[in-house]
């Protein structure tokens, strides 16, 4: 090929590449939409105990999208809470976040196209972004200052510039804080600070981004040993489950309320994964009524839990039922709250 012809071909190729690159840097920041890269994204929260000891924790399983219209949604599997300590994770799941009832937290926001239309040129922008957080059955609005960085045309990072304060009473988490304090034996301040760094990849044309469906299996996202658990893990989980207070009966009745099923489903999962243990199911009541009547009622309630587990496949010989009535209160019966806490089901390994 003559040198002049070769040069014309190379110039044409270069112009084509530059033209494609320029057209790829779309002025539409949401073209085709975006999908969260969960492996490189993070969501963390900082809590404070003993008035001055800060602990940083996070969540391991996130899924998220930004739609072509700029509507963003992040879903957090609460079972995936990561404190770096197994039983602390279990306390957070069952006592604080009550993940058996509230398995996900959802963050939504509408990214403003008018503020990001030049992102392909500026590459980095800081904006105030209104958002909505749904957590523990409560939905509240807020505003966060976020930095949005276009790493390249197909990858964008979104991070808060300052921690976001979360008041626990705003999300009905005060009771959970009390349970945590009692279980861990420490004071915990009634607020936390959230920080995030989300990374998104641009979706392909014709393939809109989609959220990944969460598993319905109890503890599927939990950072714990899969399959059978060792004795220490089993005993720790039984002690924590005994503190939940989420097994319900009508007054004077031994019939399980439907509201008990989420926790019982998780209980079954754990008992099933501790096959070497025999579990005592202990029923307890408050002091209202006669001692003999309370013993009978507490045993009937413990038996109702026993029956549920057996119906779910747990071998009957692995379960022992005891009714303690009012004989082992955990607190005074002088108040309605004290009586509520004393009405409980406890789980204790006996072999």
C-alpha positions in Angstrom: 0.0 0.0 0.0 1.5 3.4 -1.0 2.6 5.5 2.0 0.0 8.3 1.2 -2.8 5.8 1.2 -1.7 4.2 4.5 -1.6 7.7 6.1 -5.1 8.4 4.8 -6.4 5.1 6.3 -4.7 5.8 9.7 -6.2 9.3 9.8 -9.6 8.0 9.0 -9.4 5.4 11.7 -8.2 8.0 14.2 -11.1 10.3 13.3 -13.5 7.4 13.7 -12.2 6.5 17.2 -12.3 10.2 18.3 -15.8 10.6 16.9 -17.0 7.4 18.8 -15.3 8.6 22.0 -17.0 12.0 21.7 -20.4 10.5 21.1 -19.9 8.0 24.0 -19.4 10.9 26.4 -23.1 11.6 26.4 -24.5 14.8 27.9 -27.3 12.6 29.3 -25.8 11.4 32.6 -28.3 8.6 33.0 -28.2 7.2 29.5 -29.2 3.5 29.6 -29.3 3.6 33.4 -26.8 2.2 35.9 -26.4 -0.9 38.1 -24.7 -1.0 41.5 -21.3 -2.7 41.6 -21.9 -4.4 45.0 -18.3 -5.7 45.3 -16.8 -2.2 45.3 -19.6 -0.4 47.1 -20.0 0.1 50.8 -22.5 1.2 53.4 -21.3 1.7 56.9 -22.6 3.0 60.2 -20.9 4.2 63.3 -22.3 3.7 66.8 -21.0 4.9 70.1 -21.0 2.9 73.4 -19.7 3.8 76.8 -20.1 7.5 75.8 -16.8 7.5 73.9 -16.1 4.1 72.2 -16.9 4.3 68.5 -17.6 1.1 66.6 -17.8 1.0 62.8 -20.0 -1.7 61.1 -21.3 -2.2 57.7 -23.5 -4.4 55.4 -22.2 -7.0 53.0 -25.1 -7.3 50.6 -26.4 -4.4 48.7 -28.2 -4.1 45.4 -29.1 -0.9 43.5 -29.9 0.9 40.3 -30.2 4.3 38.7 -32.8 4.3 36.1 -32.6 6.2 32.8 -34.7 9.0 34.3 -32.3 9.4 37.3 -34.5 7.6 39.9 -32.1 5.8 42.2 -32.9 2.9 44.6 -30.6 1.0 46.9 -31.7 -2.0 48.9 -29.8 -3.3 51.9 -30.2 -6.8 53.2 -30.2 -6.2 56.9 -29.2 -9.8 57.8 -25.8 -9.0 56.1 -24.8 -6.6 59.0 -21.1 -7.0 59.6 -19.6 -6.0 62.9 -16.6 -8.4 62.5 -17.9 -10.6 65.4 -20.3 -13.4 64.8 -22.5 -13.1 67.9 -22.5 -9.4 67.7 -23.9 -9.7 64.2 -26.6 -12.0 65.6 -27.5 -9.5 68.3 -27.8 -6.8 65.7 -30.0 -8.9 63.5 -32.4 -10.3 66.1 -32.4 -7.7 68.9 -31.8 -4.4 67.2 -32.8 -4.5 63.5 -35.3 -7.3 64.0 -34.5 -8.5 60.5 -37.0 -11.4 60.8 -39.7 -8.6 60.5 -37.8 -6.0 58.5 -35.4 -7.8 56.2 -34.5 -4.8 54.0 -33.8 -1.2 54.3 -34.5 0.9 51.1 -33.0 4.2 50.1 -34.5 6.1 47.2 -33.6 9.4 45.5 -34.2 11.4 42.4 -30.9 12.5 40.9 -31.5 16.0 39.2 -30.6 15.9 35.5 -30.3 19.7 35.4 -27.4 19.6 37.9 -25.6 16.7 36.3 -26.0 17.5 32.6 -22.4 18.6 32.4 -21.0 15.7 34.5 -19.3 14.3 31.3 -17.2 17.5 31.2 -16.8 18.4 34.9 -16.2 14.7 35.9 -16.9 15.6 39.6 -19.8 17.4 41.2 -21.0 18.0 44.7 -24.8 18.4 45.2 -27.4 18.4 47.9 -29.5 15.3 47.3 -32.9 14.7 48.9 -33.5 11.1 49.7 -36.0 8.8 51.4 -35.0 6.1 53.9 -37.3 3.2 54.8 -35.9 1.4 57.8 -37.5 -0.8 60.5 -41.0 -0.1 59.2 -40.5 3.7 59.2 -40.1 6.0 56.2 -38.4 9.4 56.5 -37.0 12.0 54.2 -33.6 13.7 54.5 -31.0 15.6 52.5 -27.4 14.5 52.1 -24.5 16.3 50.4 -23.0 13.8 47.9 -20.0 13.8 45.6 -20.7 12.3 42.2 -17.6 11.4 40.2 -17.6 10.1 36.6 -14.7 7.6 36.8 -15.1 6.9 33.1 -18.0 7.0 30.7 -19.3 3.7 32.0 -18.5 4.0 35.7 -19.7 6.5 38.3 -19.1 6.8 42.1 -21.5 8.4 44.5 -20.5 9.1 48.1 -21.6 11.3 51.0 -19.2 14.1 51.9 -20.2 14.1 55.6 -21.7 11.4 57.8 -25.5 11.3 58.0 -26.8 11.3 61.5 -29.6 8.8 62.3 -31.6 9.3 65.5 -32.7 5.8 66.7 -36.1 7.0 68.0 -37.0 8.2 64.5 -37.0 4.6 63.3 -38.5 2.9 66.4 -35.1 1.4 67.3 -35.1 2.5 70.9 -36.5 -0.8 72.2 -33.8 -2.6 70.2 -31.2 -0.4 71.7 -32.4 -1.3 75.2 -32.2 -5.1 74.3 -28.6 -4.6 72.9 -27.6 -2.7 76.0 -28.9 -5.4 78.3 -27.4 -8.2 76.2 -24.0 -6.6 75.9 -23.9 -4.9 79.3 -22.9 -1.5 77.9 -24.6 1.9 77.4 -25.2 2.8 73.7 -25.9 6.3 72.6 -29.3 6.8 70.8 -28.0 7.8 67.4 -25.6 6.6 64.7 -23.7 8.0 61.7 -24.1 6.5 58.2 -21.6 6.8 55.4 -21.6 5.3 51.9 -19.6 4.9 48.8 -21.7 3.5 45.9 -20.1 2.6 42.6 -22.4 2.1 39.5 -21.7 0.6 36.0 -23.6 1.9 33.0 -26.2 -0.6 31.8 -26.1 -1.8 28.2 -28.4 -0.3 25.6 -31.7 -2.2 25.5 -31.0 -3.9 28.9 -32.4 -1.7 31.6 -30.9 -2.1 35.1 -32.7 -4.4 37.5 -32.5 -4.9 41.2 -31.4 -8.3 42.4 -34.1 -10.2 44.1 -33.4 -11.0 47.8 -33.5 -14.6 49.1 -36.4 -15.5 51.4 -34.3 -18.1 53.2 -33.8 -17.1 56.9 -30.2 -15.8 57.4 -29.3 -16.3 53.7 -27.4 -13.1 53.6 -25.9 -13.4 57.1 -22.1 -13.5 57.5 -22.0 -16.8 59.3 -21.1 -20.4 58.8 -23.5 -22.1 56.4 -24.8 -25.5 57.4 -24.4 -26.8 60.9 -23.2 -24.5 63.7 -20.8 -25.4 66.5 -21.9 -25.6 70.1 -20.7 -22.1 71.0 -22.5 -20.5 68.1 -25.7 -22.5 68.9 -25.7 -21.6 72.6 -25.1 -17.9 71.8 -28.0 -17.9 69.3 -30.3 -19.5 71.8 -29.5 -16.9 74.4 -30.1 -14.1 72.0 -33.4 -15.6 70.7 -34.5 -15.8 74.3 -34.2 -12.0 74.6 -36.2 -11.0 71.5 -39.7 -11.0 73.0 -41.2 -11.6 69.6 -43.2 -14.7 70.3 -46.8 -13.5 71.0 -50.0 -15.0 72.5 -53.3 -13.4 73.2 -53.9 -12.6 76.9 -54.6 -15.9 78.8 -54.2 -17.9 75.6 -51.6 -20.5 74.4 -52.4 -20.0 70.8 -49.5 -18.6 68.8 -50.2 -15.3 67.1 -49.4 -15.0 63.4 -47.0 -12.2 64.3 -44.8 -14.8 65.9 -44.2 -16.7 62.6 -41.3 -14.6 61.3 -39.2 -15.2 64.4 -40.3 -18.8 64.7 -39.2 -19.4 61.1 -35.7 -18.1 62.0 -35.8 -20.2 65.3 -36.5 -23.3 63.3 -33.6 -22.6 60.9 -31.2 -22.2 63.9 -32.4 -25.3 65.8 -32.2 -27.3 62.6 -28.5 -26.2 62.3 -27.7 -27.4 65.8 -28.6 -31.1 65.4 -26.5 -32.3 68.3 -28.3 -30.2 70.9 -31.4 -30.9 72.9 -33.3 -27.6 73.5 -35.4 -26.8 76.5 -38.3 -24.5 75.6 -39.2 -22.6 78.8 -42.4 -20.7 79.2 -42.6 -17.8 81.6 -45.5 -15.5 82.7 -46.0 -12.3 84.7 -47.5 -12.4 88.3 -51.1 -11.8 87.3 -53.3 -14.7 88.3 -52.5 -17.6 90.6 -49.1 -19.4 90.6 -50.7 -22.7 89.6 -52.6 -21.2 86.7 -49.5 -19.4 85.5 -47.5 -22.6 85.5 -50.1 -24.3 83.4 -50.4 -21.4 81.0 -46.6 -21.1 80.6 -46.2 -24.8 79.9 -49.0 -24.7 77.3 -47.3 -21.8 75.6 -44.0 -23.5 75.6 -45.7 -26.6 74.1 -47.2 -24.5 71.4 -43.7 -23.5 70.3 -42.6 -27.1 70.6 -45.5 -28.2 68.3 -44.6 -25.6 65.8 -41.0 -26.8 65.6 -42.0 -30.4 65.3 -44.4 -29.6 62.6 -41.5 -27.9 60.7 -39.5 -31.1 60.9 -37.5 -30.9 64.2 -37.3 -34.3 65.9 -39.6 -34.4 69.0 -36.9 -36.0 71.1 -34.7 -32.9 70.6 -37.1 -30.7 72.5 -38.0 -30.5 76.1 -40.9 -28.3 77.4 -41.0 -26.7 80.8 -43.5 -24.2 82.3 -41.9 -21.9 84.9 -44.9 -19.7 85.4 -44.1 -16.5 87.4 -41.2 -18.1 89.3 -38.3 -16.6 87.3 -39.0 -13.0 86.5 -36.3 -11.0 84.7 -37.6 -7.7 86.1 -40.2 -6.4 88.5 -43.9 -7.1 87.8 -44.8 -3.6 89.2 -45.2 -2.0 85.8 -46.9 -2.9 82.5 -43.5 -2.9 80.8 -42.1 -5.2 83.5 -44.9 -7.6 83.0 -44.5 -7.6 79.3 -40.9 -8.6 79.6 -41.6 -11.3 82.1 -44.1 -12.9 79.6 -41.6 -14.7 77.4 -40.3 -18.0 75.9 -36.6 -18.9 76.5 -34.4 -21.5 74.8 -31.6 -23.3 76.6 -29.4 -26.2 75.4 -29.6 -29.0 78.0 -27.0 -31.5 76.7 
